Structures are given as C-alpha cells and as structure tokens.
Amino acid sequence: IKKFSDADFPHWTGWRMVDDDTDNNSQCNSPLIAGLQDSGHFSDLSSRLVCHFPLEWNAATFDQRYAWLRTGSDDVPAMSEEDYKRLKS
C-alpha cells in the first residue's frame, strides 16, 4: 500500500482533483465528470483525474453511503434486507 497526497499529482502537469460530488452515497455524481462525458472529453482526460470519495472502510458511515441500495434506482433494483445485511457484514 502506498499513500499519496495532492502534491504527488500537481495541476501544472495536467492532473485535476475532482471533489464536487456532495451527496456522500459512494456513487459518482460529479458535475465535472458528467460534463466531461457529455462533451465527449472524458476519455481524453480521465487518466489525469484524482477523484475524492468518502472512505469506504469507515463502518460508521456505511448506511449513509449505501442506503440507495435498499431503495434502488432507475438502473439498479432494490436490494433485499437480507442481502444488504450480508453486504454490510
């Protein structure tokens, strides 16, 4: 495991920090990334994006980050309570 900081990815070499996703549900709902996809530039720039998401290993925020699995969405069916508990464990 290696730890990196923002100093390892300076903006003057083409790196961009993506930190505009504010819903904390561990999905990528970044307006910046959506804009790059809509404009057709995502594949050109995606190798130089550093995306900030809530820490996945934090058990205290698991329900906040993954509650959407219990309700489902347009493209993801709702997860059963049993399956959710198994995932959480």
C-alpha distances in whole Angstrom, upper triangle without the diagonal:
4,7,10,13,17,18,15,17,21,24,26,24,24,21,22,21,22,23,26,26,27,28,24,25,22,24,24,27,27,30,28,27,30,32,30,31,34,35,33,31,28,27,28,25,23,20,20,20,17,18,18,18,18,15,16,15,18,20,23,23,23,26,27,24,25,29,30,29,32,35,33,34,36,34,32,34,34,32,34,34,33,30,29,29,27,24,24,24
4,7,10,13,14,12,14,18,20,23,21,21,18,20,18,20,21,25,25,26,27,24,25,22,24,24,27,26,29,27,26,29,31,29,30,33,34,32,29,26,26,26,23,21,19,18,18,15,17,16,17,18,16,17,16,19,22,24,24,24,28,27,25,26,30,31,31,34,36,35,35,37,35,33,36,36,34,36,36,35,33,31,31,30,27,26,26
4,7,10,11,10,12,15,18,21,19,20,17,18,16,18,18,22,22,24,25,22,24,21,23,22,25,24,27,25,24,28,29,27,29,32,32,32,29,26,26,26,23,21,19,17,17,13,15,14,15,16,14,16,15,17,21,22,22,23,26,26,23,25,29,30,30,33,35,34,34,36,34,33,36,35,34,36,36,35,33,31,31,30,27,26,27
4,7,8,6,9,12,15,17,16,17,13,14,13,15,16,20,21,22,24,22,23,21,22,21,24,22,25,22,22,26,27,25,27,30,30,29,26,23,23,23,20,18,16,14,14,11,13,12,15,16,15,17,17,19,23,24,23,24,27,26,24,26,30,30,31,34,35,34,34,36,34,33,36,36,35,37,37,37,34,32,33,32,29,28,29
4,5,6,8,10,13,15,15,16,12,13,11,14,14,18,19,21,23,21,23,21,22,21,23,21,23,21,21,25,25,24,26,29,29,29,26,23,24,23,20,18,17,14,13,10,12,12,14,16,15,18,18,20,23,24,23,24,28,26,24,26,30,30,31,34,35,34,34,36,34,34,37,36,36,38,38,38,36,33,34,34,30,29,30
4,5,5,7,9,12,12,13,9,10,8,11,12,16,18,19,22,20,23,21,22,20,21,19,21,18,19,22,23,21,24,27,26,26,23,21,22,21,17,17,15,12,11,9,11,11,14,16,16,19,21,21,25,26,24,26,28,26,24,27,30,30,31,34,35,34,33,35,34,33,36,36,36,39,39,40,37,34,35,35,32,31,32
4,5,6,9,11,11,13,10,12,11,15,16,19,21,23,26,24,27,24,25,23,25,22,24,21,22,25,25,24,26,29,28,28,25,23,24,22,19,19,17,14,14,12,14,15,18,20,20,23,24,25,28,29,28,29,32,30,28,31,34,34,35,38,39,38,37,39,37,37,40,40,40,43,42,43,40,38,39,38,35,34,35
4,6,10,11,10,12,10,12,12,15,17,20,22,24,27,25,27,24,25,23,25,22,24,21,21,25,25,23,26,29,28,27,24,22,22,21,17,17,15,12,12,11,14,15,18,20,19,22,23,24,28,29,28,29,32,30,28,30,33,33,34,38,39,37,37,38,36,36,39,39,39,42,42,42,39,37,38,37,34,33,34
4,7,9,8,8,6,8,9,12,14,18,20,22,25,23,25,22,23,21,22,19,21,18,18,22,22,20,22,25,24,24,20,18,19,17,14,14,12,9,9,8,12,13,17,19,20,22,23,25,29,29,28,29,31,29,27,29,32,32,33,36,37,36,34,35,34,34,37,38,37,41,41,41,38,36,38,37,33,33,35
4,5,6,7,6,8,9,13,15,18,21,23,26,25,27,25,25,23,24,21,22,18,19,23,22,20,23,26,24,24,20,19,20,18,15,15,14,10,11,11,14,15,19,22,22,25,27,28,31,32,30,31,34,32,29,32,35,34,36,39,39,38,36,37,36,36,40,40,40,43,44,45,42,39,41,40,37,36,38
4,5,5,5,6,8,12,14,16,19,22,25,25,27,25,24,21,22,19,19,16,17,20,19,17,20,23,21,21,18,17,18,16,13,14,13,9,10,11,14,15,19,22,23,26,28,29,32,33,31,32,34,31,29,32,34,34,35,38,38,37,35,36,35,35,39,40,40,43,44,45,42,39,41,41,37,37,39
4,5,7,9,12,15,18,20,23,25,29,28,30,28,28,25,25,22,22,18,19,23,21,19,23,25,23,23,19,19,19,17,14,16,15,11,13,14,17,19,23,26,27,29,31,32,36,37,34,35,38,35,33,35,38,37,39,42,42,40,39,39,38,39,42,43,43,47,47,48,45,43,45,44,41,40,42
4,6,9,12,15,18,21,23,26,29,29,30,28,27,24,25,22,22,19,19,22,21,19,22,24,22,21,18,17,17,15,12,14,12,9,11,13,16,19,22,25,26,28,30,32,35,36,34,35,37,35,32,35,38,37,38,41,41,40,38,38,37,37,41,42,42,46,46,47,44,42,44,43,39,39,41
4,7,10,13,16,18,20,24,26,26,28,25,24,21,22,19,19,15,15,19,18,15,18,20,18,18,14,14,14,11,9,11,10,6,9,11,14,17,20,24,25,27,29,31,34,35,32,33,35,33,30,32,35,34,35,39,39,36,35,35,33,34,38,39,40,43,44,45,42,40,42,41,37,37,40
4,7,10,13,15,18,21,23,23,24,22,21,18,19,16,17,14,14,17,17,14,17,20,19,18,14,13,14,12,9,9,9,5,6,7,11,13,17,20,21,23,25,27,30,31,29,29,32,29,27,29,32,31,32,35,36,34,32,32,31,32,35,36,36,40,41,42,38,36,38,38,34,34,36
4,6,9,12,14,17,20,20,22,19,19,16,16,13,14,10,11,15,14,12,15,18,17,17,14,12,14,13,9,9,10,6,5,6,8,11,14,18,19,21,24,25,29,29,26,27,29,27,24,26,29,28,29,33,33,31,29,30,29,29,33,34,34,38,38,40,37,34,36,36,32,32,35
4,6,9,11,14,17,17,19,17,17,14,15,11,13,10,11,15,15,14,16,19,19,19,16,14,16,15,12,11,12,9,6,5,6,7,11,14,16,18,21,22,25,26,23,24,26,23,21,24,26,25,27,30,30,29,28,28,27,28,31,32,32,35,36,37,34,32,33,34,30,29,32
4,6,8,11,14,14,15,14,13,10,11,8,9,7,8,11,12,12,14,16,17,17,15,13,15,15,12,11,12,10,7,6,5,6,9,13,15,17,20,21,24,24,21,22,23,21,18,21,23,22,24,27,27,26,24,25,24,24,28,28,29,32,33,34,31,29,31,31,28,27,30
4,6,8,11,11,13,12,13,10,10,8,10,9,10,13,14,14,16,18,19,20,18,16,19,19,16,14,16,14,10,9,6,5,8,10,13,16,19,19,22,21,18,20,21,18,16,19,21,20,23,26,25,25,23,25,24,24,27,27,28,31,31,33,30,28,29,30,27,26,29
4,6,9,11,13,13,12,10,8,6,7,7,9,11,12,13,15,17,18,19,18,16,19,20,16,15,18,16,12,12,9,9,10,12,16,18,21,20,23,22,19,20,21,18,16,19,20,19,22,25,24,23,21,23,23,23,26,26,27,31,31,33,31,28,30,31,27,26,30
4,6,7,9,9,9,7,6,5,7,9,10,11,13,14,15,17,19,20,19,16,19,21,18,16,19,17,14,13,9,8,8,10,14,15,19,18,20,20,16,17,18,14,12,15,17,16,18,21,20,19,18,19,19,20,23,23,24,27,27,29,27,24,26,27,24,23,26
4,6,9,10,10,10,8,8,10,12,13,14,16,18,19,20,22,23,23,20,23,25,22,20,22,21,17,16,12,10,9,10,14,15,18,17,19,18,14,16,16,13,11,14,15,15,18,20,19,19,18,20,21,21,23,23,24,26,26,29,27,23,25,27,24,23,26
4,6,8,8,9,8,9,12,14,15,15,17,19,20,21,23,25,24,22,24,26,23,21,24,23,19,18,14,12,10,10,13,14,17,16,17,16,13,13,13,10,9,11,12,11,14,16,16,16,15,17,18,18,20,19,20,23,23,25,23,20,22,24,21,20,23
4,6,8,9,10,11,14,16,16,17,19,21,21,23,25,26,25,22,25,26,24,21,23,22,19,17,13,10,7,6,10,11,14,12,14,13,9,10,11,7,6,9,11,11,14,16,16,16,16,19,19,18,20,19,19,22,21,23,21,18,20,21,18,17,20
4,5,8,9,12,15,17,16,16,20,21,20,22,25,25,25,22,24,26,24,21,23,23,20,18,14,12,9,8,11,10,14,13,13,13,9,9,9,6,4,6,8,7,10,12,13,13,13,16,16,14,16,15,15,18,18,20,18,15,17,19,15,15,18
4,7,9,11,15,16,15,15,19,19,19,21,24,24,23,20,22,24,21,18,20,20,17,15,11,10,7,7,9,8,12,12,13,14,10,10,11,9,5,7,10,10,11,14,15,14,14,17,16,14,17,16,16,19,19,21,18,15,18,18,15,14,17
4,6,9,12,14,12,12,16,17,16,18,21,21,20,17,19,22,20,17,19,19,16,15,11,11,9,10,12,11,15,16,17,18,14,13,13,12,8,9,11,9,11,14,14,13,12,14,13,12,15,15,16,19,20,22,19,17,19,20,16,17,20
4,6,9,10,8,9,12,13,12,15,17,17,17,14,16,18,16,13,16,16,13,12,9,10,8,11,14,13,17,18,20,20,17,16,17,15,12,13,15,13,14,18,17,16,14,15,14,14,18,18,19,23,24,25,23,20,23,23,20,20,23
4,6,9,8,7,11,12,12,13,16,17,17,14,17,19,17,15,18,18,15,14,11,12,11,13,16,16,20,20,22,22,18,18,18,15,13,14,15,13,15,18,17,16,13,14,14,15,18,19,20,24,25,27,24,22,25,26,22,22,26
4,5,5,6,9,10,11,12,14,15,15,12,16,17,15,13,16,15,12,12,9,10,10,13,17,17,21,21,23,23,20,20,21,18,15,17,19,17,19,22,21,19,17,18,18,19,22,23,24,28,28,30,28,25,28,29,25,25,28
4,6,5,6,9,10,10,12,14,14,12,16,17,15,14,17,17,14,14,12,13,14,17,20,21,25,25,27,27,23,23,24,21,18,20,21,19,22,24,23,21,19,19,19,21,24,25,27,30,31,33,31,28,31,32,29,29,32
4,5,5,6,9,10,11,12,11,10,13,14,11,11,14,13,10,12,11,12,14,17,20,22,25,26,28,28,25,25,26,23,20,22,24,22,24,27,26,24,22,22,21,23,26,28,29,33,34,36,33,30,33,34,30,30,33
4,5,5,6,9,10,11,9,7,10,12,10,9,12,12,9,11,10,12,13,17,20,20,24,25,27,28,24,24,25,22,19,21,23,21,22,26,25,22,20,20,19,20,24,25,27,31,32,34,30,28,31,31,28,28,31
4,5,5,6,9,10,10,9,12,14,12,12,15,16,13,15,13,15,16,19,22,22,26,27,29,29,25,25,25,23,20,21,22,20,22,25,23,21,18,17,17,19,23,24,26,30,31,33,30,28,31,32,28,29,32
4,5,5,6,8,9,8,12,13,12,12,16,16,14,16,15,17,18,22,25,25,29,30,32,32,28,28,29,26,23,25,26,23,25,28,27,24,21,20,20,23,26,28,30,33,35,37,34,32,35,36,32,33,36
4,6,5,6,5,5,8,9,8,9,13,13,11,14,14,17,18,22,24,25,29,30,32,33,29,29,30,27,24,25,27,25,26,30,28,26,23,22,21,23,27,29,31,34,36,38,34,33,36,36,32,33,36
4,5,5,6,5,8,10,10,10,14,14,13,16,15,18,19,22,25,25,29,30,32,33,29,28,29,27,24,24,26,23,24,28,26,24,21,19,18,21,24,27,28,32,34,36,32,31,34,34,30,32,35
4,6,8,8,11,13,13,13,17,18,16,19,18,21,22,25,28,28,31,32,34,35,31,31,31,28,26,26,28,24,26,29,27,24,21,19,19,22,25,28,30,33,35,37,34,33,36,36,33,34,37
4,6,8,10,11,12,13,16,17,16,19,19,22,23,27,29,30,33,35,37,37,34,33,34,31,29,29,31,28,29,32,31,28,25,23,23,25,29,31,33,37,39,41,38,36,39,39,36,37,40
4,6,7,8,10,11,14,15,15,19,19,22,23,27,29,29,33,34,37,37,34,33,34,32,29,29,31,28,29,33,31,28,25,23,22,25,29,31,33,37,39,40,37,36,39,39,35,36,39
4,6,5,6,8,11,12,12,16,16,20,22,25,28,28,31,33,35,36,33,33,34,32,28,29,31,29,30,33,32,30,27,25,24,26,30,32,34,38,39,41,37,36,39,39,35,36,39
4,5,5,5,9,10,10,13,13,17,18,22,24,24,28,30,32,33,30,29,30,28,25,26,28,26,27,30,29,27,24,23,21,23,27,29,31,34,36,37,34,32,35,35,31,32,35
4,6,5,8,10,11,14,15,19,20,24,25,25,29,31,33,35,31,31,32,30,27,28,30,28,28,32,31,28,26,25,23,25,28,31,32,35,37,38,34,33,36,35,32,33,36
4,6,7,9,10,14,16,20,22,26,27,27,31,32,35,36,33,33,35,33,29,30,33,31,31,35,34,32,29,28,26,28,32,34,35,39,40,41,38,37,39,38,35,36,38
4,6,6,7,11,12,16,19,22,24,25,28,30,32,34,31,30,32,30,27,28,31,29,30,33,33,30,28,28,26,27,31,33,34,37,39,40,36,35,38,37,33,34,36
4,5,5,9,10,14,16,20,21,21,24,26,29,31,28,27,29,27,24,25,28,26,27,30,30,28,26,25,23,24,28,30,30,34,35,36,33,31,34,33,29,30,33
4,6,9,11,15,17,21,21,22,24,27,30,31,29,28,31,29,25,27,30,28,29,32,33,30,28,28,26,27,31,32,32,36,37,38,34,33,35,34,30,31,33
4,7,10,13,16,20,21,22,24,26,30,31,28,28,31,29,25,27,30,29,30,33,34,31,30,30,28,29,32,34,34,37,38,39,36,34,36,35,32,32,34
4,6,10,13,16,18,19,22,23,26,28,25,25,27,25,22,24,27,25,26,30,30,28,27,27,25,26,30,31,31,34,35,36,33,31,33,33,29,29,31
4,7,10,13,14,16,19,20,23,24,22,22,25,23,20,22,25,24,25,29,29,28,26,27,26,26,29,30,30,33,34,34,31,29,31,31,27,27,29
4,6,10,12,13,16,18,21,21,19,19,21,19,16,18,21,20,22,25,26,24,23,24,23,23,26,26,26,30,30,31,28,26,28,28,24,24,26
4,7,9,11,14,15,18,18,16,17,19,17,14,17,20,19,21,24,25,24,23,25,24,23,26,26,26,29,29,30,27,25,26,26,23,22,24
4,6,8,11,12,15,15,12,13,15,13,10,13,16,16,17,20,21,20,20,22,21,20,23,23,22,25,25,26,24,21,23,23,19,18,21
4,6,9,8,11,11,9,10,12,10,8,11,14,15,16,19,20,20,20,23,22,21,23,22,21,24,23,25,22,19,20,21,18,16,19
4,6,6,9,10,9,10,13,12,10,12,15,17,18,20,22,22,23,25,24,22,24,23,22,24,23,24,22,19,19,20,16,15,17
4,6,8,10,8,8,11,11,9,10,14,15,15,18,20,20,21,23,22,20,22,20,19,21,20,21,18,16,16,16,13,11,13
4,6,9,9,8,12,13,11,12,16,18,17,19,22,22,24,27,25,23,24,23,21,22,21,21,19,16,16,16,13,11,12
4,5,6,7,10,11,10,12,15,17,17,19,21,22,24,27,26,23,25,23,21,22,21,21,19,16,16,17,14,11,13
4,5,5,8,10,10,11,13,16,16,17,20,21,23,27,26,23,23,21,19,20,18,18,17,14,13,14,12,8,10
4,6,8,9,10,12,13,16,17,17,20,21,23,27,27,24,24,22,20,21,18,19,19,15,14,16,14,11,12
4,6,5,6,9,10,13,14,15,17,19,20,24,23,21,22,19,18,20,18,19,18,14,14,16,14,11,13
4,5,5,6,8,11,11,12,15,16,18,22,21,18,19,16,15,16,14,16,14,11,11,13,10,7,10
4,5,5,5,9,10,10,12,14,16,20,20,17,17,14,13,14,12,14,14,10,10,13,11,8,12
4,6,6,9,11,11,13,14,16,19,20,17,18,16,15,17,15,18,17,13,14,16,14,12,15
4,6,8,9,11,13,13,14,18,17,15,17,15,14,17,16,18,16,12,14,16,13,11,15
4,5,6,8,10,10,12,16,15,12,13,11,10,13,12,14,12,9,11,13,10,9,13
4,5,6,7,9,11,15,15,12,13,10,10,12,11,14,13,9,11,14,12,11,15
4,5,5,6,7,11,12,9,10,8,9,12,12,15,13,11,14,16,13,13,17
4,6,5,8,11,11,8,8,6,6,9,10,12,10,8,11,13,10,11,15
4,6,9,13,13,10,9,5,5,7,7,10,9,7,10,13,11,12,15
4,7,10,12,9,8,5,7,9,10,14,13,11,14,16,15,15,19
4,7,8,5,5,4,7,10,12,15,13,12,15,17,15,16,20
4,5,5,6,7,10,14,16,18,16,15,19,20,18,19,23
4,6,8,10,13,16,19,21,19,18,22,23,21,22,26
4,7,10,12,16,19,21,18,17,21,22,19,21,25
4,7,9,12,15,17,14,14,17,18,16,18,21
4,6,9,13,14,12,12,16,17,15,17,20
4,7,9,12,10,10,13,14,13,15,18
4,6,8,6,6,10,11,10,12,15
4,5,5,6,9,10,11,12,14
4,6,5,6,9,10,10,12
4,5,5,6,9,10,11
4,5,5,6,9,10
4,5,5,6,9
4,5,5,6
4,5,5
4,5
4
